[in-house]
Amino acid sequence: VQLQASGGGLVQAGGSLRLSCAASGRAFRRYAVGWFRQAPGKERDLVTAINWNGDSTYYADSVKGRFTISRDNAKNTVYLQMSSLKPEDTAVYYCAAANYIGIVEVTSKYDYWGQGTLVTVSS
């Protein structure tokens, strides 16, 4: 499975962005997916995750009510809609896939990683 993250950019605080994670291979449709972010000098943290068919999701407290993860298995793509963005959301965002149908909250369980896309939120 190969993952390609896109959609990052520069946005003002309060604005919105939608990230996409496009995957190769039909197996992706049976994989759990997570979005992680890493700010300069900080660890990579899980932001949100989705199970294989999209009927179960997880959100970190810091993004609940502002971010929405979804997936379109027909397009082999997972999306991260980010709204009410804050300067502290500034980071490189990575998508990752785990060979597991449920929600995966443990970073080490993810098998495949995209290259990352930079999100910068100005105040």
DSSP file (Angstrom, degrees, kcal/mol; ACC not computed):
  #  RESIDUE AA STRUCTURE BP1 BP2  ACC     N-H-->O    O-->H-N    N-H-->O    O-->H-N    TCO  KAPPA ALPHA  PHI   PSI    X-CA   Y-CA   Z-CA
    1    1 A V              0   0    0      0, 0.0     2,-0.4     0, 0.0   112,-0.2   0.000 360.0 360.0 360.0 129.4    0.0    0.0    0.0
    2    2 A Q        -     0   0    0     22,-0.4    22,-1.9   110,-0.1     2,-0.4  -0.960 360.0-156.8-116.3 136.4    1.3    3.4   -0.9
    3    3 A L  E     -A   23   0A   0    110,-0.4     2,-0.5    -2,-0.4   112,-0.4  -0.899   8.0-168.1-117.1 140.7   -0.2    6.6    0.5
    4    4 A Q  E     -A   22   0A   0     18,-2.3    18,-2.5    -2,-0.4     2,-0.3  -0.947   8.6-161.8-129.9 110.1   -0.1   10.1   -0.9
    5    5 A A  E     +A   21   0A   0     -2,-0.5     2,-0.3    16,-0.2    16,-0.2  -0.696  20.7 157.6 -90.9 143.2   -1.2   13.0    1.4
    6    6 A S  E     +A   20   0A   0     14,-2.4    14,-2.6    -2,-0.3   111,-0.1  -0.959  32.2  75.2-153.3 169.4   -2.2   16.3   -0.1
    7    7 A G        +     0   0    0     -2,-0.3    11,-0.3     1,-0.3    -1,-0.1   0.356  57.7 136.3 107.3  -4.7   -4.2   19.4    0.6
    8    8 A G        +     0   0    0     12,-0.1     2,-0.3    85,-0.1    -1,-0.3  -0.169  20.5 123.8 -69.2 169.3   -2.0   21.3    3.0
    9    9 A G  E     -d  119   0B   0    109,-0.7   111,-2.8   108,-0.1     2,-0.5  -0.986  59.1 -51.9 168.0-167.6   -1.3   25.0    2.8
   10   10 A L  E     +d  120   0B   0     -2,-0.3     2,-0.3   109,-0.2   111,-0.2  -0.861  53.6 165.6-101.9 129.9   -1.4   28.3    4.5
   11   11 A V  E     -d  121   0B   0    109,-2.7   111,-2.5    -2,-0.5     2,-0.1  -0.984  34.4-112.2-142.4 150.6   -4.6   29.4    6.1
   12   12 A Q  E >   -d  122   0B   0     -2,-0.3     3,-2.2   109,-0.2    73,-0.2  -0.475  50.2 -82.7 -79.2 155.3   -5.7   32.1    8.5
   13   13 A A  T 3  S+     0   0    0    109,-2.5    73,-0.2     1,-0.3    -1,-0.1  -0.303 120.1  29.7 -55.2 137.2   -6.9   31.2   12.0
   14   14 A G  T 3  S+     0   0    0     71,-3.2    70,-0.6     1,-0.3    -1,-0.3   0.267 100.1 115.1  92.3 -10.9  -10.6   30.3   11.8
   15   15 A G    <   -     0   0    0     -3,-2.2    70,-2.2    70,-0.2     2,-0.3  -0.090  57.9-122.5 -84.3-174.5  -10.3   29.0    8.3
   16   16 A S        +     0   0    0     67,-0.2     2,-0.3    68,-0.2    67,-0.2  -0.924  20.9 179.3-132.6 153.7  -10.7   25.5    6.9
   17   17 A L  E     - B   0  82A   0     65,-2.2    65,-3.3    -2,-0.3     2,-0.5  -0.979  16.8-145.6-145.4 152.3   -8.7   23.0    4.9
   18   18 A R  E     - B   0  81A   0     -2,-0.3     2,-0.3   -11,-0.3    63,-0.2  -0.979  14.2-160.6-122.6 121.6   -9.4   19.6    3.6
   19   19 A L  E     - B   0  80A   0     61,-2.8    61,-2.4    -2,-0.5     2,-0.4  -0.708   5.3-156.1 -94.2 149.2   -6.6   17.0    3.4
   20   20 A S  E     -AB   6  79A   0    -14,-2.6   -14,-2.4    -2,-0.3     2,-0.5  -0.955   9.7-162.9-125.0 146.7   -6.7   14.0    1.3
   21   21 A C  E     -AB   5  78A   0     57,-2.4    57,-2.1    -2,-0.4     2,-0.4  -0.917  14.0-168.0-128.6 103.3   -4.9   10.6    1.6
   22   22 A A  E     -AB   4  77A   0    -18,-2.5   -18,-2.3    -2,-0.5     2,-0.3  -0.771   7.6-164.0 -96.1 135.8   -5.0    8.7   -1.7
   23   23 A A  E     -A    3   0A   0     53,-2.7     2,-0.3    -2,-0.4   -20,-0.2  -0.862  14.1-136.5-122.5 152.3   -3.9    5.1   -1.6
   24   24 A S        +     0   0    0    -22,-1.9   -22,-0.4    -2,-0.3     4,-0.2  -0.774  66.1  42.9 -99.2 150.6   -2.9    2.4   -4.1
   25   25 A G  S >  S-     0   0    0     -2,-0.3     3,-1.2   -24,-0.1     4,-0.2   0.437  76.7-109.4  92.5 133.7   -4.2   -1.1   -3.9
   26   26 A R  G >  S+     0   0    0      1,-0.2     3,-1.7     2,-0.2     4,-0.2   0.758 109.7  74.6 -65.9 -24.5   -7.6   -2.6   -3.2
   27   27 A A  G >  S+     0   0    0      1,-0.3     3,-2.2     2,-0.2    -1,-0.2   0.781  78.6  75.5 -60.8 -24.9   -6.4   -3.9    0.2
   28   28 A F  G X  S+     0   0    0     -3,-1.2     3,-1.9     1,-0.3    -1,-0.3   0.809  81.5  69.1 -56.4 -29.8   -6.6   -0.3    1.5
   29   29 A R  G <  S+     0   0    0     -3,-1.7    -1,-0.3     1,-0.3    -2,-0.2   0.696 101.5  45.6 -65.5 -17.9  -10.3   -0.7    1.6
   30   30 A R  G <  S+     0   0    0     -3,-2.2     2,-0.3    -4,-0.2    -1,-0.3   0.280  97.8  98.3-105.3   9.2  -10.0   -3.1    4.5
   31   31 A Y  S <  S-     0   0    0     -3,-1.9     2,-0.2    21,-0.2    68,-0.2  -0.719  71.5-124.4-100.8 146.2   -7.4   -1.0    6.4
   32   32 A A  E     -E   98   0B   0     66,-1.9    66,-2.7    68,-1.1     2,-0.4  -0.580  31.4-154.0 -75.2 150.7   -7.8    1.3    9.3
   33   33 A V  E     -EF  97  50B   0     17,-2.2    17,-2.7    64,-0.2     2,-0.3  -0.980  12.3-172.9-132.7 143.0   -6.5    4.8    8.7
   34   34 A G  E     -EF  96  49B   0     62,-2.5    62,-2.3    -2,-0.4     2,-0.5  -0.962  17.2-142.4-131.3 152.4   -5.2    7.5   10.9
   35   35 A W  E     -EF  95  48B   0     13,-3.0    12,-3.1    -2,-0.3    13,-1.5  -0.967  25.4-177.6-109.9 129.9   -4.1   11.1   10.5
   36   36 A F  E     -EF  94  46B   0     58,-3.4    58,-2.6    -2,-0.5     2,-0.3  -0.792   8.9-156.3-117.9 162.4   -1.1   12.2   12.6
   37   37 A R  E     -EF  93  45B   0      8,-2.3     8,-2.7    -2,-0.3     2,-0.4  -0.998   5.1-165.0-141.7 150.7    0.6   15.5   13.0
   38   38 A Q  E     -E   92   0B   0     54,-2.2    54,-2.2    -2,-0.3     6,-0.2  -0.951   6.6-162.4-137.5 115.4    4.0   16.6   14.0
   39   39 A A    >   -     0   0    0      4,-0.5     3,-2.3    -2,-0.4    52,-0.1  -0.570  46.7 -73.9 -88.5 158.4    4.9   20.2   15.0
   40   40 A P  T 3  S+     0   0    0      0, 0.0    -1,-0.1     0, 0.0     3,-0.1  -0.282 119.5   5.4 -55.3 128.8    8.5   21.3   15.0
   41   41 A G  T 3  S+     0   0    0      1,-0.3     2,-0.3    -3,-0.1    -2,-0.0   0.525 113.7 101.3  76.9   5.8   10.3   19.9   18.0
   42   42 A K  S <  S-     0   0    0     -3,-2.3    -1,-0.3     1,-0.1     2,-0.1  -0.764  74.9 -98.1-120.6 166.3    7.4   17.8   19.1
   43   43 A E        -     0   0    0     -2,-0.3     2,-0.6    -3,-0.1    -4,-0.5  -0.338  43.3 -97.8 -76.7 161.8    6.4   14.1   18.8
   44   44 A R        -     0   0    0     -6,-0.2     2,-0.3    -2,-0.1    -6,-0.2  -0.718  48.8-167.9 -80.8 123.8    4.1   12.8   16.1
   45   45 A D  E     -F   37   0B   0     -8,-2.7    -8,-2.3    -2,-0.6     2,-0.4  -0.865  25.0-111.3-118.3 147.6    0.7   12.5   17.6
   46   46 A L  E     +F   36   0B   0     -2,-0.3   -10,-0.3   -10,-0.2     3,-0.1  -0.620  31.6 176.5 -74.2 128.5   -2.5   10.8   16.4
   47   47 A V  E     -     0   0B   0    -12,-3.1    13,-2.8     1,-0.4     2,-0.3   0.829  62.9 -16.9 -98.5 -46.5   -5.2   13.3   15.5
   48   48 A T  E     -FG  35  59B   0    -13,-1.5   -13,-3.0    11,-0.2    -1,-0.4  -0.986  57.0-163.3-159.5 155.8   -8.0   11.2   14.3
   49   49 A A  E     -FG  34  58B   0      9,-1.9     9,-2.2    -2,-0.3     2,-0.3  -0.973   1.9-161.0-145.4 157.9   -8.6    7.6   13.0
   50   50 A I  E     -FG  33  57B   0    -17,-2.7   -17,-2.2    -2,-0.3     7,-0.2  -0.991  19.4-123.3-140.9 146.1  -11.2    5.7   11.1
   51   51 A N    >   -     0   0    0      5,-2.1     3,-0.6    -2,-0.3    51,-0.2  -0.140  45.5 -82.8 -82.3-174.3  -12.1    2.1   10.8
   52   52 A W  T 3  S+     0   0    0     49,-2.6   -21,-0.2     1,-0.2    50,-0.1   0.822 125.5  29.9 -65.2 -33.8  -12.2    0.2    7.5
   53   53 A N  T 3  S-     0   0    0     48,-0.3    -1,-0.2   -23,-0.1    18,-0.1   0.401 107.8-112.7-109.9   3.3  -15.8    1.1    6.5
   54   54 A G  S <  S+     0   0    0     -3,-0.6    -2,-0.1     2,-0.2    17,-0.1   0.529  84.8 113.2  87.0   4.9  -16.0    4.5    8.1
   55   55 A D  S    S+     0   0    0      1,-0.1     2,-0.4    -5,-0.0    -1,-0.1   0.418  73.8  50.4 -94.3   5.0  -18.6    3.7   10.7
   56   56 A S        +     0   0    0     -5,-0.0    -5,-2.1     2,-0.0     2,-0.3  -0.993  66.3 174.1-141.1 133.9  -16.3    4.2   13.7
   57   57 A T  E     -G   50   0B   0     -2,-0.4     2,-0.4    -7,-0.2    -7,-0.2  -0.926  17.1-154.2-137.5 160.6  -14.0    7.2   14.3
   58   58 A Y  E     -G   49   0B   0     -9,-2.2    -9,-1.9    -2,-0.3     2,-0.4  -0.990  11.1-171.8-132.8 141.9  -11.6    8.5   17.0
   59   59 A Y  E     -G   48   0B   0     -2,-0.4   -11,-0.2   -11,-0.2     2,-0.1  -0.999  25.4-121.4-133.8 138.6  -10.6   12.1   17.6
   60   60 A A    >>  -     0   0    0    -13,-2.8     3,-1.9    -2,-0.4     4,-1.0  -0.465  33.8-114.2 -66.9 149.4   -8.0   13.6   19.9
   61   61 A D  T 34 S+     0   0    0      1,-0.3     3,-0.5     2,-0.2    -1,-0.1   0.837 113.1  64.6 -55.9 -33.7   -9.6   16.0   22.4
   62   62 A S  T 34 S+     0   0    0      1,-0.2    -1,-0.3     3,-0.0   -15,-0.0   0.675 112.8  31.4 -67.4 -16.7   -7.7   18.9   20.8
   63   63 A V  T X> S+     0   0    0     -3,-1.9     3,-2.3   -16,-0.2     4,-2.2   0.435  82.4 129.8-121.1  -1.7   -9.6   18.6   17.6
   64   64 A K  T 3< S+     0   0    0     -4,-1.0     4,-0.1    -3,-0.5    -3,-0.0  -0.299  81.0  14.5 -58.2 134.4  -13.0   17.3   18.6
   65   65 A G  T 34 S+     0   0    0      2,-0.4    -1,-0.3     1,-0.1     3,-0.1   0.306 125.8  60.6  84.5  -9.8  -15.8   19.3   17.1
   66   66 A R  T <4 S+     0   0    0     -3,-2.3    17,-1.8     1,-0.2     2,-0.3   0.690  96.8  52.7-117.2 -32.6  -13.4   20.9   14.6
   67   67 A F  E  <  -C   82   0A   0     -4,-2.2    -2,-0.4    15,-0.2     2,-0.4  -0.817  59.1-167.8-109.5 147.2  -12.0   18.1   12.5
   68   68 A T  E     -C   81   0A   0     13,-2.4    13,-3.1    -2,-0.3     2,-0.4  -0.988   5.0-158.7-135.8 126.1  -13.9   15.4   10.6
   69   69 A I  E     +C   80   0A   0     -2,-0.4     2,-0.3    11,-0.2    11,-0.2  -0.824  21.8 159.4-100.9 142.6  -12.4   12.2    9.2
   70   70 A S  E     -C   79   0A   0      9,-1.9     9,-3.1    -2,-0.4     2,-0.3  -0.958  20.8-148.6-151.9 167.2  -14.2   10.3    6.4
   71   71 A R  E     -C   78   0A   0     -2,-0.3     2,-0.5     7,-0.3     7,-0.2  -0.995  11.7-158.4-144.7 151.3  -13.4    7.8    3.7
   72   72 A D  E > > -C   77   0A   0      5,-3.0     5,-1.8    -2,-0.3     3,-1.3  -0.889  10.3-173.9-125.9  96.3  -14.5    6.9    0.2
   73   73 A N  T 3 5S+     0   0    0     -2,-0.5     3,-0.5     1,-0.3    -1,-0.1   0.768  82.6  64.3 -67.2 -24.8  -13.4    3.3   -0.4
   74   74 A A  T 3 5S+     0   0    0      1,-0.2    -1,-0.3    -3,-0.1   -45,-0.0   0.806 113.4  35.3 -65.3 -27.0  -14.6    3.4   -4.0
   75   75 A K  T < 5S-     0   0    0     -3,-1.3   -52,-0.2     2,-0.2    -1,-0.2   0.351 106.7-126.2-105.3   3.0  -11.9    6.1   -4.5
   76   76 A N  T   5 +     0   0    0     -3,-0.5   -53,-2.7    -4,-0.4     2,-0.4   0.904  68.5 129.2  53.1  43.1   -9.4    4.6   -2.1
   77   77 A T  E   < -BC  22  72A   0     -5,-1.8    -5,-3.0   -55,-0.2     2,-0.4  -0.984  46.2-161.5-136.3 139.5   -9.2    8.0   -0.4
   78   78 A V  E     -BC  21  71A   0    -57,-2.1   -57,-2.4    -2,-0.4     2,-0.3  -0.951  17.7-155.1-116.1 141.0   -9.5    9.2    3.2
   79   79 A Y  E     -BC  20  70A   0     -9,-3.1    -9,-1.9    -2,-0.4     2,-0.4  -0.833  13.2-160.0-117.2 151.8  -10.3   12.8    4.0
   80   80 A L  E     -BC  19  69A   0    -61,-2.4   -61,-2.8    -2,-0.3     2,-0.6  -0.913  10.6-163.5-130.0 106.3   -9.6   15.1    6.9
   81   81 A Q  E     -BC  18  68A   0    -13,-3.1   -13,-2.4    -2,-0.4     2,-0.5  -0.800  10.0-167.3 -89.6 121.6  -11.8   18.2    7.0
   82   82 A M  E     +BC  17  67A   0    -65,-3.3   -65,-2.2    -2,-0.6     2,-0.3  -0.944  10.8 171.5-116.2 125.2  -10.4   20.8    9.3
   83   83 A S        +     0   0    0    -17,-1.8   -67,-0.2    -2,-0.5   -68,-0.2  -0.821  57.9  26.6-127.1 166.3  -12.4   23.8   10.4
   84   84 A S  S    S-     0   0    0    -70,-0.6    -1,-0.2    -2,-0.3   -68,-0.2   0.903  84.7-161.0  48.4  46.9  -12.0   26.6   12.9
   85   85 A L        -     0   0    0    -70,-2.2   -71,-3.2   -73,-0.2   -70,-0.2  -0.251   8.4-158.7 -65.2 145.9   -8.2   26.1   12.5
   86   86 A K    >   -     0   0    0    -73,-0.2     3,-2.4    -3,-0.1     4,-0.3  -0.844  31.7-110.3-120.7 155.9   -5.9   27.5   15.2
   87   87 A P  G >  S+     0   0    0      0, 0.0     3,-1.8     0, 0.0    34,-0.4   0.840 117.4  63.7 -54.7 -32.1   -2.3   28.4   15.1
   88   88 A E  G 3  S+     0   0    0      1,-0.3   -49,-0.0   -49,-0.0    -3,-0.0   0.559  88.3  69.6 -72.6  -5.4   -1.5   25.5   17.3
   89   89 A D  G <  S+     0   0    0     -3,-2.4    -1,-0.3    32,-0.0     2,-0.2   0.527  70.9 121.0 -83.0  -6.4   -2.8   23.2   14.5
   90   90 A T    <   +     0   0    0     -3,-1.8     2,-0.3    -4,-0.3    30,-0.2  -0.405  40.6 106.1 -61.1 125.0    0.3   24.1   12.5
   91   91 A A  E    S- H   0 119B   0     28,-2.0    28,-2.9    -2,-0.2     2,-0.6  -0.968  75.9 -79.8-178.7 170.0    2.2   20.9   11.8
   92   92 A V  E     -EH  38 118B   0    -54,-2.2   -54,-2.2    -2,-0.3     2,-0.5  -0.861  48.3-147.4 -87.9 128.0    3.1   18.4    9.1
   93   93 A Y  E     -EH  37 117B   0     24,-3.1    24,-2.2    -2,-0.6     2,-0.4  -0.846  15.5-171.4-104.0 132.1    0.1   16.1    8.7
   94   94 A Y  E     -E   36   0B   0    -58,-2.6   -58,-3.4    -2,-0.5     2,-0.4  -0.939  12.5-149.1-120.8 141.1    0.7   12.4    7.9
   95   95 A C  E     -E   35   0B   0     -2,-0.4    19,-2.8   -60,-0.2     2,-0.3  -0.851  20.1-177.4-103.2 151.3   -1.8    9.7    6.9
   96   96 A A  E     -EI  34 113B   0    -62,-2.3   -62,-2.5    -2,-0.4     2,-0.4  -0.980  14.5-145.0-145.8 153.9   -1.1    6.1    7.8
   97   97 A A  E     -EI  33 112B   0     15,-2.2    15,-2.1    -2,-0.3    14,-1.9  -0.956   7.0-161.6-126.2 142.1   -2.8    2.8    7.3
   98   98 A A  E     -E   32   0B   0    -66,-2.7     2,-2.5    -2,-0.4   -66,-1.9  -0.965  28.7-122.1-123.5 139.5   -2.9   -0.3    9.5
   99   99 A N  S    S+     0   0    0     -2,-0.4     2,-0.3    10,-0.4   -68,-0.1  -0.445  82.8  97.1 -78.2  70.6   -3.8   -3.8    8.4
  100  100 A Y        -     0   0    0     -2,-2.5   -68,-1.1     2,-0.1    -2,-0.2  -0.966  68.3-141.7-159.2 139.2   -6.7   -3.9   10.9
  101  101 A I  S    S+     0   0    0     -2,-0.3   -49,-2.6   -70,-0.2   -48,-0.3   0.717  80.3  64.5 -85.3 -19.1  -10.4   -3.3   10.4
  102  102 A G  S    S-     0   0    0    -51,-0.2     2,-0.2     1,-0.2    -2,-0.1  -0.165 102.8 -64.1 -90.7-172.4  -11.1   -1.5   13.6
  103  103 A I        -     0   0    0    -52,-0.1     2,-0.5   -71,-0.1    -1,-0.2  -0.534  47.0-155.9 -71.6 137.4   -9.9    1.8   15.1
  104  104 A V        +     0   0    0     -2,-0.2   -54,-0.1   -71,-0.2   -46,-0.1  -0.967  23.5 165.8-120.6 117.1   -6.1    1.8   15.7
  105  105 A E        +     0   0    0     -2,-0.5     2,-0.6   -56,-0.1   -59,-0.2   0.485  52.5  91.5-106.1  -6.8   -4.9    4.3   18.3
  106  106 A V    >   -     0   0    0      1,-0.2     3,-1.8     2,-0.0     4,-0.3  -0.817  65.3-150.0 -97.7 120.4   -1.4    2.9   18.7
  107  107 A T  G >  S+     0   0    0     -2,-0.6     3,-1.8     1,-0.3    -1,-0.2   0.862  94.1  59.3 -56.8 -40.1    1.2    4.5   16.4
  108  108 A S  G 3  S+     0   0    0      1,-0.3    -1,-0.3    -3,-0.1    -2,-0.0   0.642  94.3  66.7 -68.5 -12.5    3.4    1.4   16.2
  109  109 A K  G <  S+     0   0    0     -3,-1.8     2,-0.4   -11,-0.0   -10,-0.4   0.578  77.5 100.7 -83.8  -9.2    0.5   -0.6   14.8
  110  110 A Y    <   -     0   0    0     -3,-1.8   -12,-0.3    -4,-0.3     3,-0.1  -0.639  49.5-174.7 -81.8 131.8    0.5    1.5   11.6
  111  111 A D        +     0   0    0    -14,-1.9     2,-0.4    -2,-0.4   -13,-0.2   0.763  63.3  41.3 -97.1 -30.2    2.2   -0.3    8.7
  112  112 A Y  E     -I   97   0B   0    -15,-2.1   -15,-2.2  -110,-0.0     2,-0.4  -0.955  62.6-167.7-129.8 141.0    2.2    2.3    5.9
  113  113 A W  E     -I   96   0B   0     -2,-0.4  -110,-0.4   -17,-0.2   -17,-0.2  -0.966  14.0-137.4-130.7 142.3    2.8    6.0    6.0
  114  114 A G        -     0   0    0    -19,-2.8  -110,-0.2    -2,-0.4     3,-0.1  -0.305  35.4-103.7 -83.7 179.1    2.4    8.9    3.5
  115  115 A Q        -     0   0    0   -112,-0.4   -21,-0.1     1,-0.1  -111,-0.1   0.605  59.3-112.9 -85.9 -12.1    5.0   11.6    3.0
  116  116 A G        -     0   0    0    -21,-0.1     2,-0.4     1,-0.1   -22,-0.2   0.150  18.1-131.9  94.7 147.1    3.2   14.3    5.0
  117  117 A T  E     - H   0  93B   0    -24,-2.2   -24,-3.1  -111,-0.1     2,-0.4  -0.999  22.9-121.6-137.5 134.9    1.7   17.6    4.0
  118  118 A L  E     - H   0  92B   0     -2,-0.4  -109,-0.7   -26,-0.2     2,-0.5  -0.603  22.0-170.1 -85.9 129.4    2.4   20.9    5.8
  119  119 A V  E     -dH   9  91B   0    -28,-2.9   -28,-2.0    -2,-0.4     2,-0.5  -0.979   4.6-174.4-115.1 123.6   -0.5   22.9    7.3
  120  120 A T  E     -d   10   0B   0   -111,-2.8  -109,-2.7    -2,-0.5     2,-0.6  -0.978   5.1-167.0-121.9 123.2    0.4   26.4    8.5
  121  121 A V  E     -d   11   0B   0     -2,-0.5     2,-0.3   -34,-0.4  -109,-0.2  -0.937  10.4-154.2-112.5 117.7   -2.2   28.4   10.4
  122  122 A S  E      d   12   0B   0   -111,-2.5  -109,-2.5    -2,-0.6    -2,-0.0  -0.645 360.0 360.0 -92.7 148.2   -1.5   32.1   10.8
  123  123 A S              0   0    0     -2,-0.3    -1,-0.1  -111,-0.2  -111,-0.1   0.452 360.0 360.0 -89.7 360.0   -2.8   34.2   13.6
